[in-house]
Amino acid sequence: MSGAWDTLLKTFGIKYEDSSVVREHDVQHQASAVKDATAEGLLGATIALACSSAVVLGACKLFPAFNRSLSVSGKTALIVSPAFGTFFLLAELRMNEHKRQRRA
């Protein structure tokens, strides 16, 4: 009877498990999720970096006004910003997917 009562209390959010106890399975799952998210983010960032580098290089070669209008730091920002954004977006989406799968 106590097990059913505990389950009912947990369902309604009245009773919680001790949050200070970290299970080995939870640690392994979190490490796996972080590793997977990092790999996904790095792959996307590599592709974005290659594309943005090609676009900025092409713009510098084809349009002399573009080349003169931006400093080296401006061109660098145009190259790395899409890579950083892609990394963070894909990694966050992968972490959310792991969280959703864990709840199901």
TAURFEN-V936584 format. One record per helix or strand of 2 or more residues. SS is the DSSP state (2 for helix, 1 for strand). FROM is the first residue (numbers start at 1). TO is the last residue. If there is no record, write none. Layout:
# TAURFEN-V936584
SS_FROM_TO + SS_FROM_TO
This chain:
# TAURFEN-V936584
2_2_11 + 2_24_62 + 2_64_69 + 2_72_103
